[in-house]
């Protein structure tokens, strides 16, 4: 039982430890989020009234009611750009000044949906936790949307990194649609009013989802220095699970960091979800292969790619019978006695009647439904008896020559390699085309997508400061309004029903272990079984046996012990009388002689009883005590 108790204690300890860690982690996260340096909290409700006495408890003894402290109110303040930046937009001015809505039409699309007529608005989130915080909202569904704004000045890829970040909240979820941004390439003919899907861009970055395909794009357009062609390069797919960012209806911060050493990072809520290098982690690769397969090279007609061939010298054995069947009738089988050859296995139901509405002209001749033949129930079988089939020992099947190595094998043919005429080597793909505007060109089957706090800079600390004044404050307000742990668990179980099994096992297992621990008593060690033997045995007793020995002796003492004690007393009395008789008269000699004749017999009986009593009282003879 000691092992069982240890398992129970370990289980309870791990459960308590996991709960305490979860609570402490949640508390630490809230403390980090609600940093007093970043959040303005109104403490008016926490101030003492002027006439309130601090020693009121001492003057008025008795139970006092404890009141829960008021929930702190997070006061929103629009973020202010500090440091070097190229674009900053929080929409808290409640206007779309500086943003241009496209009036163009999409080519190669039906006239009904070709126009970019999707509606935009600047407003608060429907369930805003920060009154006064506004953002850009995509209002229409199943329409093309396009809106863009000029940067303060064009961004050129030189020796400083590029940091792009903005916030997205799918207030109504997302069925099929994107929320990515495009950094529009600086060109002389760039017209934001004609912003369409084919407008040249340098980078496309952000979330996109359709069905169960959750994406986080990072695409840049690379120009071939040899041919001048522009090709899209896609970053590898993130390893992280992105589903939560599309379904939890919370505000998430998306950040792209490009460094002059060609490394890149994609972050969500300031956590890296994808990273790599522009030279090695893009598809297709930035630099083409130095050699390619010769398109004019063709496989010779006599090229033999067969590794194995049939042995041409092999011949079919003369005794090989290809016509032998795979199974034959068992000649050793005997028809069981009582087999009814003349009785069918099924007969027409004698109790069945033809329906009254049966029309033989339309339905044909009526036949009773088939039922098992009752005569076959007691017989081993009915109908024609046939021998059972068994495998044919002489069956070999169709003969085929064995396979051998092909002496003319030349391997798998591949065209020869030639130098790639389009080969080039760009070791600085970070030096992309400059861009001068940021735009949203989207199609969505879901409305009310909320965008906020766009920011473009070349300083990491400046971007982090902007995020701490915008997104971090919003996250603090959302976290303070989150439901309790029980509500979150129920909501998660509604989305994932299998979690109910986890909840039941988590609660039931500790309860069962506690019941087993409390209701199962300590198992007593049974007394040692001693065998009767003439060999000497160690007279070792446990503490409990020593305490129980007197009780056992009293319980086991019975009529035999009383008779033995009586006999011993009688013998002692006889000896005393014998001593007294020695000093008596001579007339008692005859009686003394009779007593002397009886004494050897009594002594022998006494010795035998004493030996039996000793054996009976010995630990070797003791029987185990019943609980």
C-alpha positions in Angstrom: 0.0 0.0 0.0 3.0 2.3 0.5 3.5 2.3 -3.3 -0.2 3.2 -3.9 0.0 6.1 -1.4 3.1 7.4 -3.1 1.4 7.4 -6.5 -1.6 9.2 -5.0 0.6 11.8 -3.3 2.6 12.4 -6.5 -0.6 12.7 -8.5 -2.1 15.3 -6.1 1.2 17.2 -6.0 1.4 17.4 -9.8 -2.2 18.6 -10.0 -1.7 21.3 -7.4 1.6 22.3 -9.0 0.0 22.7 -12.5 -2.9 24.7 -11.1 -0.5 27.0 -9.1 1.7 27.5 -12.2 -1.3 28.3 -14.3 -2.6 30.9 -11.8 0.8 32.4 -11.3 1.4 32.6 -15.0 -1.9 34.3 -15.5 -1.2 36.7 -12.7 2.3 37.5 -14.1 0.8 38.0 -17.5 -1.8 40.5 -16.2 0.9 42.3 -14.2 3.1 42.6 -17.3 0.2 43.8 -19.4 -1.1 46.3 -16.8 2.2 48.1 -16.4 1.5 51.3 -14.6 4.0 53.1 -16.9 1.9 52.1 -20.0 -1.7 52.2 -18.7 -3.6 55.1 -17.2 -5.9 53.9 -14.4 -8.6 56.0 -12.7 -8.2 55.6 -9.0 -11.1 57.9 -8.0 -13.1 55.1 -6.5 -10.1 54.0 -4.4 -9.7 57.3 -2.5 -10.9 57.6 1.1 -13.8 59.9 1.9 -12.8 63.0 4.0 -14.8 61.9 7.0 -13.7 58.3 6.9 -11.9 57.2 10.0 -9.0 54.8 9.6 -9.6 53.4 13.1 -13.2 52.7 12.5 -12.7 49.0 13.1 -11.3 49.6 16.6 -14.2 51.9 17.6 -16.9 49.7 16.2 -16.1 46.1 17.0 -18.0 43.4 15.2 -18.0 41.7 11.9 -17.4 43.9 8.9 -18.4 43.3 5.4 -15.5 43.1 2.9 -16.2 44.8 -0.4 -14.5 43.8 -3.7 -12.2 46.5 -5.0 -13.6 48.3 -8.0 -12.4 47.2 -11.5 -9.8 49.6 -12.7 -10.9 51.6 -15.7 -8.3 51.7 -18.6 -8.3 55.2 -20.1 -7.4 55.2 -23.8 -4.9 57.6 -25.2 -4.0 57.7 -28.9 -0.4 56.5 -29.6 2.0 59.2 -30.7 4.8 58.3 -33.1 8.3 59.0 -31.6 11.5 58.5 -33.5 12.2 57.9 -37.1 9.2 56.6 -39.1 7.8 56.6 -42.6 4.1 56.1 -41.8 1.9 56.2 -38.7 -1.9 56.0 -38.7 -4.2 55.3 -35.7 -7.5 56.7 -37.1 -8.2 58.3 -33.8 -9.0 61.6 -35.5 -12.2 59.9 -36.7 -11.4 60.6 -40.3 -9.9 59.0 -43.4 -8.0 62.0 -44.4 -4.9 61.0 -46.4 -6.5 57.7 -47.6 -7.7 57.3 -51.2 -10.4 54.9 -52.2 -10.0 53.2 -55.5 -12.5 53.9 -58.2 -11.0 51.4 -60.7 -12.4 48.2 -62.1 -10.8 44.8 -61.9 -9.8 43.3 -65.3 -10.9 39.8 -66.4 -13.8 39.8 -63.9 -17.6 39.9 -64.3 -19.0 43.3 -64.6 -21.2 42.9 -61.5 -18.2 42.4 -59.2 -15.4 44.1 -61.1 -15.7 47.5 -59.5 -13.9 48.3 -56.3 -17.1 49.5 -54.5 -16.6 47.9 -51.1 -17.4 50.3 -48.2 -14.9 51.5 -45.6 -15.6 53.4 -42.4 -13.7 54.7 -39.4 -15.4 53.6 -36.2 -14.9 51.9 -32.9 -15.0 48.1 -32.6 -18.5 46.7 -31.8 -17.3 45.3 -28.5 -14.7 47.9 -27.7 -13.0 47.8 -24.3 -11.4 51.2 -25.0 -13.9 54.0 -25.6 -12.4 56.5 -28.1 -10.2 53.9 -29.9 -11.1 54.0 -33.5 -9.9 52.1 -36.6 -10.5 51.4 -40.3 -13.3 48.9 -40.8 -14.1 46.9 -44.0 -17.9 47.1 -44.1 -19.0 45.1 -47.1 -19.0 41.4 -47.9 -18.5 39.7 -51.3 -17.1 42.9 -52.8 -13.7 44.2 -53.9 -12.1 46.7 -51.6 -9.1 48.9 -52.3 -7.8 51.9 -50.2 -4.3 53.3 -49.9 -2.3 56.2 -48.5 1.0 57.8 -49.3 4.0 57.5 -47.0 5.7 60.5 -45.5 8.6 59.8 -47.8 9.6 56.7 -49.9 11.3 53.9 -48.2 14.6 52.8 -49.7 16.4 49.5 -48.8 19.9 50.6 -47.9 21.6 49.8 -44.6 18.7 49.9 -42.1 16.0 47.3 -41.5 12.4 47.6 -42.5 9.7 47.1 -39.8 6.0 47.0 -40.8 3.3 46.4 -38.2 -0.4 46.9 -37.9 -3.4 45.4 -36.0 -6.3 43.3 -37.2 -9.4 42.1 -35.4 -11.9 39.7 -37.2 -14.9 40.9 -35.3 -17.3 38.5 -37.1 -14.7 35.8 -37.7 -13.5 35.1 -41.2 -14.9 32.6 -43.7 -12.9 33.4 -46.8 -10.9 36.6 -47.2 -7.6 38.4 -46.6 -6.4 41.2 -44.3 -2.9 41.7 -45.7 -1.3 45.0 -46.7 0.7 45.8 -49.9 3.6 48.2 -49.9 3.2 49.8 -53.3 6.3 50.2 -55.5 7.4 53.7 -56.2 6.8 54.4 -59.9 6.2 57.6 -61.8 2.7 56.6 -62.9 1.5 55.4 -59.4 -2.1 56.6 -59.1 -3.8 55.6 -55.8 -7.3 56.2 -57.3 -6.6 53.4 -59.8 -5.2 51.0 -57.2 -6.0 47.4 -58.4 -4.7 43.9 -58.0 -2.2 44.4 -60.8 -0.7 47.6 -59.3 3.0 46.8 -58.7 4.0 46.2 -55.1 7.3 45.5 -53.4 6.0 43.5 -50.4 2.7 41.8 -49.5 2.3 40.9 -45.8 -0.5 39.8 -43.5 -3.1 37.1 -42.7 -5.3 35.4 -45.3 -7.8 32.5 -44.9 -10.1 30.5 -47.0 -11.8 27.3 -45.7 -9.4 25.6 -43.4 -6.3 27.0 -45.0 -4.8 29.6 -42.6 -2.0 31.6 -44.1 0.3 34.4 -43.0 1.8 35.8 -46.2 5.2 37.3 -46.7 5.8 37.8 -50.4 8.3 40.1 -52.1 8.7 40.8 -55.8 12.2 40.3 -57.1 13.5 41.7 -60.4 15.8 39.5 -62.5 18.9 41.6 -63.1 19.5 39.7 -66.4 16.1 39.6 -68.0 14.3 42.3 -66.1 11.4 40.0 -65.3 9.7 40.4 -61.9 8.9 37.2 -60.0 7.1 36.7 -56.7 9.0 35.0 -53.9 7.0 33.4 -51.1 8.3 32.7 -47.6 8.0 29.2 -46.2 4.9 28.3 -44.3 5.0 29.1 -40.5 5.4 26.1 -38.2 3.0 27.7 -35.6 -0.7 27.0 -35.4 -2.4 30.1 -36.8 -6.0 29.1 -36.3 -6.5 30.9 -33.0 -5.7 34.3 -34.5 -8.6 34.0 -36.9 -11.2 32.6 -34.5 -10.8 34.2 -31.0 -12.1 37.7 -32.2 -9.3 39.4 -30.4 -7.0 42.2 -31.7 -3.6 40.8 -32.9 -0.5 42.7 -33.9 1.2 41.6 -37.1 4.9 42.6 -37.6 7.4 42.0 -40.4 11.1 42.7 -39.8 13.5 42.7 -42.8 17.2 43.1 -42.0 20.1 44.2 -44.3 21.7 40.8 -43.8 18.8 39.2 -45.7 17.3 37.7 -42.6 13.6 38.1 -41.8 11.1 37.6 -39.0 7.3 37.4 -38.9 5.8 38.1 -35.5 2.2 37.9 -34.2 1.6 39.7 -30.8 5.4 40.3 -30.6 6.1 36.5 -30.8 8.1 35.1 -33.7 6.1 32.6 -35.7 8.3 32.4 -38.8 11.9 33.4 -39.6 14.5 32.6 -42.2 16.7 34.1 -44.9 15.8 35.6 -48.2 18.5 33.5 -50.0 17.5 30.1 -48.6 13.9 30.1 -47.3 11.9 31.5 -50.3 10.1 29.7 -53.0 11.1 29.8 -55.8 14.7 30.5 -54.9 16.0 34.0 -55.5 19.0 32.8 -57.4 18.5 30.2 -60.2 20.6 27.0 -60.5 24.0 27.4 -62.2 23.2 24.3 -64.4 20.1 23.1 -66.0 19.1 20.0 -67.9 19.7 20.2 -71.6 16.2 20.6 -73.3 17.7 19.2 -76.6 19.1 16.0 -75.0 16.9 12.9 -75.6 17.2 9.4 -74.4 18.7 6.9 -76.9 16.4 4.3 -78.3 18.7 1.4 -77.1 19.0 2.7 -73.6 18.1 -0.1 -71.2 16.7 1.1 -67.8 15.6 -2.4 -66.6 17.5 -3.5 -63.5 16.1 -7.0 -63.6 15.0 -9.3 -66.5 13.7 -12.8 -66.9 16.3 -15.5 -67.3 16.4 -16.3 -71.0 18.1 -19.6 -70.4 15.5 -20.9 -67.9 13.1 -23.7 -69.1 9.9 -25.0 -67.6 10.3 -28.4 -65.9 8.7 -31.3 -67.6 6.6 -32.2 -64.6 5.2 -28.7 -64.2 1.4 -29.0 -64.6 -0.1 -25.5 -65.3 -3.6 -27.0 -65.7 -3.8 -28.5 -62.2 -6.7 -26.8 -60.2 -6.0 -24.9 -57.1 -8.6 -27.0 -55.1 -9.9 -30.5 -55.4 -12.7 -32.5 -53.7 -11.7 -34.2 -50.5 -11.8 -38.0 -51.3 -11.5 -38.9 -47.7 -14.7 -37.1 -46.8 -17.8 -39.4 -45.9 -21.4 -38.3 -46.1 -22.8 -38.0 -42.5 -25.4 -40.5 -41.5 -28.9 -39.3 -41.6 -28.3 -36.8 -44.4 -31.6 -36.1 -46.2 -30.8 -36.0 -49.9 -34.4 -35.8 -51.0 -35.3 -32.9 -48.7 -34.7 -29.3 -49.9 -33.1 -26.9 -47.4 -35.9 -24.4 -47.9 -39.6 -24.9 -48.6 -42.6 -22.7 -49.2 -44.3 -21.5 -46.0 -47.3 -23.8 -45.6 -49.1 -21.2 -43.4 -48.7 -18.4 -46.0 -51.9 -17.2 -47.9 -52.1 -15.5 -51.2 -53.1 -11.8 -50.7 -56.7 -11.0 -51.7 -55.5 -8.2 -54.1 -53.0 -10.5 -55.9 -53.5 -10.2 -59.6 -51.8 -13.1 -61.5 -52.1 -11.3 -64.8 -50.2 -8.3 -63.4 -48.1 -9.9 -60.6 -47.6 -13.4 -62.0 -48.1 -16.7 -60.4 -48.1 -16.4 -56.6 -45.6 -18.4 -54.6 -45.4 -18.8 -50.9 -42.3 -17.2 -49.2 -39.4 -19.6 -48.5 -38.8 -20.8 -44.9 -36.2 -23.3 -43.5 -37.3 -26.9 -43.9 -38.3 -28.2 -40.4 -37.1 -31.7 -41.3 -33.6 -30.4 -41.7 -33.4 -29.1 -38.1 -32.7 -32.6 -36.6 -30.7 -33.9 -39.6 -27.0 -33.2 -40.3 -28.0 -31.7 -43.6 -30.4 -31.6 -46.6 -30.2 -31.6 -50.3 -27.5 -33.1 -52.5 -24.4 -33.9 -50.5 -21.0 -32.8 -52.1 -17.5 -33.5 -51.0 -15.8 -30.5 -49.4 -13.0 -28.8 -51.4 -9.3 -28.9 -50.2 -6.1 -27.4 -51.5 -4.5 -29.3 -54.3 -1.0 -30.5 -53.3 0.0 -30.7 -57.0 -1.1 -27.1 -57.8 1.8 -25.0 -59.1 0.2 -22.3 -61.2 1.5 -20.7 -64.3 5.2 -21.1 -64.7 7.4 -18.0 -65.1 11.1 -17.8 -65.6 13.1 -16.5 -62.6 14.4 -12.9 -62.6 18.1 -12.1 -62.9 20.3 -9.0 -63.0 20.2 -7.3 -66.4 23.7 -7.4 -67.9 22.8 -4.5 -70.2 21.4 -2.2 -67.4 22.5 1.4 -67.9 20.7 3.1 -65.1 17.9 5.6 -65.1 18.5 8.0 -68.0 18.7 11.8 -67.3 19.5 14.5 -69.7 22.9 16.0 -69.4 23.6 19.2 -67.6 24.5 22.4 -69.4 25.3 26.0 -68.0 22.1 27.9 -67.2 21.9 30.8 -69.8 19.6 32.7 -67.3 21.9 32.2 -64.3 22.6 35.2 -62.1 23.7 35.6 -58.5 22.1 38.2 -56.4 23.6 38.1 -52.9 21.6 41.2 -51.7 17.9 40.4 -52.3 17.2 42.8 -49.4 17.9 45.6 -51.8 14.3 45.6 -53.1 12.5 48.2 -55.1 11.6 51.3 -53.1 7.9 51.8 -52.1 6.0 55.0 -51.5 2.5 54.0 -50.4 0.7 51.4 -48.3 -2.6 49.9 -49.5 -5.3 47.3 -48.7 -6.6 45.5 -51.8 -9.0 42.8 -50.5 -11.9 40.5 -51.2 -13.7 39.1 -48.3 -16.9 37.0 -47.7 -17.0 38.4 -44.1 -17.5 42.0 -43.1 -16.4 44.2 -40.1 -12.7 43.5 -40.4 -11.0 46.0 -38.1 -7.6 47.6 -39.0 -5.7 49.9 -36.7 -2.3 51.4 -35.8 -0.4 51.1 -39.1 3.3 51.9 -38.6 6.4 51.7 -40.8 9.9 52.5 -39.6 13.5 51.4 -39.7 14.0 51.4 -35.9 13.0 48.4 -33.9 12.7 50.4 -30.6 10.4 53.0 -32.2 8.1 50.2 -33.4 8.0 48.6 -30.0 7.2 51.9 -28.3 4.3 52.5 -30.8 3.0 48.9 -30.1 3.2 49.4 -26.3 1.1 52.6 -26.5 -1.4 51.1 -28.9 -1.8 47.3 -29.1 -0.5 46.6 -25.5 -3.1 49.0 -24.1 -5.8 47.3 -26.1 -4.7 43.8 -25.0 -4.8 44.9 -21.4 -8.4 46.1 -21.7 -9.4 42.8 -23.5 -7.6 40.7 -20.9 -9.3 42.5 -18.0 -12.7 41.8 -19.6 -12.0 38.2 -20.3 -14.4 35.6 -18.6 -13.2 33.4 -15.7 -11.5 30.2 -16.1 -14.7 28.1 -15.8 -16.3 30.1 -18.6 -13.3 29.7 -20.8 -13.2 26.0 -20.2 -16.9 25.7 -21.2 -16.4 27.8 -24.3 -13.4 25.7 -25.3 -15.4 22.5 -24.8 -18.3 23.8 -27.0 -15.8 24.2 -29.8 -13.9 21.0 -29.1 -16.3 18.4 -27.6 -13.4 16.0 -26.9 -12.3 18.3 -24.1 -15.2 17.0 -21.9 -13.4 13.7 -21.7 -10.3 15.5 -20.5 -12.3 17.4 -17.9 -14.0 14.3 -16.6 -10.7 12.4 -16.3 -9.0 15.4 -14.6 -11.7 15.6 -11.9 -12.6 11.9 -11.6 -9.0 10.5 -11.3 -8.0 12.5 -8.2 -11.4 11.8 -6.6 -11.0 8.0 -7.1 -7.4 8.1 -5.8 -8.5 10.0 -2.7 -11.3 7.5 -2.0 -8.9 4.6 -2.5 -6.4 6.3 -0.2 -8.9 7.0 2.5 -11.0 3.9 2.5 -8.3 1.3 2.1 -6.8 0.4 5.5 -3.3 -0.8 6.2 -2.9 -4.4 5.4 -1.7 -6.3 8.5 1.2 -8.7 8.1 0.0 -12.3 8.7 1.6 -14.2 11.5 4.5 -16.4 10.4 3.5 -20.0 9.6 5.7 -22.4 11.4 6.0 -26.0 10.4 6.3 -28.8 12.8 9.9 -30.1 12.6 12.5 -31.4 14.8 15.0 -28.8 13.6 15.6 -25.9 15.9 13.7 -22.7 15.0 14.6 -19.2 16.0 12.3 -17.9 18.7 11.8 -14.5 17.1 8.6 -12.5 17.7 7.4 -9.2 16.5 6.3 -6.5 18.9 2.7 -7.2 18.0 3.1 -10.9 18.6 4.7 -10.4 21.9 1.7 -8.2 23.0 -0.8 -10.7 21.6 1.0 -13.8 23.1 -0.6 -13.5 26.6 -4.0 -13.1 25.1 -3.5 -16.0 22.8 -2.3 -18.2 25.7 -5.4 -17.2 27.7 -7.7 -17.9 24.8 -6.0 -21.2 23.9 -5.9 -22.4 27.6 -8.8 -24.8 28.1 -9.9 -27.9 29.9 -6.7 -29.6 28.9 -4.6 -27.0 30.8 -6.9 -27.2 33.8 -6.6 -31.0 33.9 -2.9 -30.8 33.6 -2.6 -28.3 36.5 -4.9 -30.5 38.6 -2.7 -33.5 37.9 0.4 -31.6 38.8 -1.1 -30.5 42.1 -2.2 -34.0 42.9 1.3 -35.3 42.2 2.8 -32.7 44.5 0.3 -33.7 47.2 1.2 -37.4 46.8 4.8 -36.6 47.2 4.1 -34.6 50.4 2.0 -37.5 51.8 4.8 -39.9 50.9 7.3 -37.8 52.9 4.9 -37.7 55.9 4.4 -41.5 55.7 8.1 -42.2 56.0 7.9 -41.0 59.6 4.6 -43.0 60.3 3.9 -46.4 61.6 5.1 -49.7 60.0 1.5 -50.7 59.4 1.5 -48.3 56.4 4.3 -50.2 54.6 1.8 -52.1 52.4 0.1 -48.9 51.3 3.5 -47.3 50.6 4.4 -50.2 48.5 1.3 -49.8 46.4 1.9 -46.1 46.1 5.4 -46.7 44.9 4.1 -49.1 42.2 1.7 -46.4 41.0 4.3 -43.6 41.1 6.3 -44.7 38.0 3.1 -44.8 35.9 2.0 -41.3 37.1 5.5 -39.9 36.5 5.5 -41.3 32.9 2.0 -39.8 32.3 3.1 -36.4 33.8 6.3 -36.3 31.7 4.3 -37.1 28.6 1.7 -34.3 29.4 4.5 -31.9 30.2 6.2 -32.6 26.8 2.9 -32.2 24.9 2.2 -28.9 26.8 5.7 -27.7 25.9 5.3 -28.5 22.3 1.8 -26.9 22.2 3.2 -23.7 23.8 6.2 -23.5 21.5 6.1 -20.9 18.6 6.7 -23.8 16.3 3.4 -25.3 17.2 1.5 -22.1 17.5 -1.2 -21.6 14.9 -1.6 -18.2 13.2 -4.1 -16.0 14.9 -7.2 -15.1 12.9 -8.0 -11.5 12.4 
